[in-house]
Amino acid sequence: MRIISINTNGIRSAARKGFYDWLAQQQADAVCIQETKAQRADLDGDAQFFPAGWHVHYRDAQKKGYAGVALYTRKKPDAVLTELGHAEYDGEGRYLEVRLGKLSVVSLYLPSGSAGPERQASKDRFLDFFLPKLREWKASGREYVICGDWNIAHQNIDLKNWKSNQKNSGFLPHERAWLTTVFDEVGWVDGYRALHPDTEGEAYTWWSNRGNAYANNVGWRIDYHVVTPGLKNKIKAAQVYKGEKFSDHAPLILDYAL
């Protein structure tokens, strides 16, 4: 089972850059998209956003041109969930889950705190709210693949300039400690790191649009497949695709023996 995650930074922009032509060649079973920046009504009538052979679901933000997630599956889901149960984040369109038997696939877009103290405070509230949810999901007996832009680089090897970013959102000590709790205490698994524990530059998934960050590979690894422990040994391949550039993020592709 191949699952792709990508923050498109605007799904219509990614489409213009060839995302759907590329996707058609990937033999994927599920695609998790974040930051669609579009309302469903804006996409209706344009077939490329509802590709043939896929069951397509969107969860929009209330604010136009902001956030939003999508999830495509080859199989028809048994259930589709769109509410985390928190008005602030449900209104921002940050979560979409499909259930396929005992497997849940989630497209998740964590808040970014880089725009200033107010947004960092929102991000911190999300972390406080979401950790109990992760404990709940972990204890549910279901297998989960939570794909998305988590907006946190976990370790020094997860970004090029880690020394100079220790006071910046996305690499703050409390954010990194939160991810350590998710992995080491709650017991979730970083899917990419399960196969590539020491990879640095090839693991980056996001690059600033400033300067020549992409050309010089001055990147961050902030996109993840976070999975339940029962799936760890079922991960057969993990890669970041950089052959084409659809947004400031690269697609993260994992293959599972499911």
N, C-alpha and C positions, 0 to 999 in steps of 0.2 A: 504494500500500500504506500503510494507516494503522496506526501502532504507538503504543500508549498505555502510559505508565509511570506508576505511582502507588504510593507508600508508604501503605498503608491504616491503619497503626497499629492493627492488629486487623481482620482481614477480616470477622469477624462484626459488629463495630461498624460498619464501612463499609456492610455489607449493610443494617443497620437504618436507616442514614441515606440509603438509596436508591441506593447505588452500582450495583447490578445493573439497576435500572430505567433508570438513565442510560446504562449501558453498552449496553443493548439498542438504543439509538437512535443509536449512534455510528458504525456501519458500519466498525468496526475489523477489521483482519486479524490483529493480534496484540496481546495485553495482557500486560504485565509487571507483576507485583505484588510488593511487598516488605513485610516485617514483617507477615506473616499472623497471627502469634501464635496458631497453631492446629495441632493434629496432624491428619493426614489422617483418622484414625479419628473425630475430633470432627465432621468435615464430612460423612462418608459418610452417605447417607440423606437429605440435605437438597439438593434438586435445584438450588437457587439457586447453590450453589457448584460445580455441574457443568452450566453452562448449555447448553441445546440448541444444536447447530450448532458447538460448539467442541471441540477436542481439548485436554483439561485435564490439567495436570501440576503437582504440588506437591512441594516439597522442604522437609521440616520440620526444625526444630532438635530436638536430643535433649531439650533442656530445654523443658518444657511452658510455653506462654504466652509464648514468646520467639522473636524473629526469624522466620525462615522466608520462603520465596519461592514464587511460583507463576508459571506462564506458560500462556496460552491462545492457541491458533492455530486459524484457520479450516481451514487445510490440515493434513493429517496429516504430522507430521515424519518425515524420513528417519531421524533419530536424536535421542535425548534424553540429555543428559549432566548429571550431578548432582554430580560430584566435581572439585574443583580440585586435589586431591592434597595437601592440608594438613589434618591431623586436627583442628586447633583450629577452623578455619573451616568445614570440611565438617560438623563436629558442630554448628555453629551455623546450618546451613541458609542459606547466603549466596549460593548460585550455582545457576542452572538455565539450561541452554542447549538450544535446539532448532535442528536443522539442516534447512533447506528448500532442497534443491539446494546451490548454492554460497554461500547466505546463512545466517549464524548469527545468531539473535536470543537475547540473554542478559538474564535478570533477575538483577540484582546488588544486594546490600545490604552496603555497606561498614560496618565497625564504627564506632560513635560513641565518642569519647573524653571526652564531656562528664560522665560519671558519676564521673570521678576518675582519678588517675595510673595505676591498674592497667588501666583500660579504654583510656586513651590509649596505654599501652605495647602493648596488643593491637592497637590501630589501627595503630601505627607498624610493628609486625611484619607486619601485613597489607600495608602499602604496600611494604615491602621484598620480601615474597614475590611480590606481584602484578605489580610492574613487569616482571620477566623474562617473566612469563606474557603481558603485553600485547605485549612485543617478539615473542614466539613467535607469538601470534595474528596480529599485523600482518604477519609474514613468511610466513604459512601459504598465502597465495594465496586465502583465503576472504574474503568481505565480511562484516563484523560490524556489528551494531547492539547496543551494550551499554547497556541501559536500567537506570536505577536511582537509588537514593539513595546518592550518593557521600560524603555527609557532609562535604563541603569546598566552601566558597565560594571561587572562584578569584581574582576581582578586586574592587577596591573597589566597583565598580558592582553587585556580586552580593549585597550586603546593605546594609540601611539604615544601621545604625550601625557602619560599618567601623572608625572610629577607636577606639571603646571596646571592640572585640572582637579586637584584634590579639594578645592574650594568652590568648584562649579557643579551646578545641578547635573545629575547623571553619574557623578562619581563622588558624591558626598559620603563621608564615613557612615552616616546613619542609613543611607540608601543601600550601600554595599553590605552593611551588617544585616539589613532586612533580607536581602537575597541569601545571605549565608544562613539565616534562620530558615528560610524557605527550603533550602537544600539540605542543610546539615541537621536541623532539628525536626522540621515537619516531615522531611523525607522525600520531597520531590527531586526529580532528576533533570539536570541540564542536558538535553538530548544531544546537542552538538558536542559538548565536552565529554560525553560518554565514549565517543569514538576518537575525539581529537583533544586530549587533555592539555596539550602543551602548545597547540598551534596559535601563532600570533597574527601576523598580517593577513594571512589568508582567511582568517575568521571574522574580520571586520565586516559589518553590514551597513554602516552609515558613515557618510562623509559630509562635512560642512560644505556649503556652497561658496564659502569665502576662500579667497586665494586659490591655490592649486591643490586643495586637500585631496581630491580624488586622484589627480594625476600623480601625486606623491604618496598616495596611500596613507594619508594621515587620518586614520579612521577610528571608529568605535564599534564594538560588538554590543549592540543593544537590542537586537532581535533574537528571539529564542523559540525553541520548542521545549516547553517544560512539561515533563511527563511523569505519570505515576510509576513507581518502582517496577511494577509488573511488565512494563514495556521496555525497560532498559536493555535487556538482552535481545529484544526484537528489533532494535535499530541496526540496520544493515549498511547504511550509507548516509553520510551527511556532508553537504557542500553548500557553499555560498556561490551563487552564479554571478559572474562579472563579465560575461561575454557581450552583453548589451546593457545599456543604462536606461532604466525606465523611470527612475526617480532618484532622490538622494539616498535611498535605501536599496540594497540588493536583495533579490529573492533568496530565502533560506529553504533548502530542499532536503528533506529527510525521507528515507525509504525504510519502511517497517515490514517485518515478516508477519503480516496480519491477513 
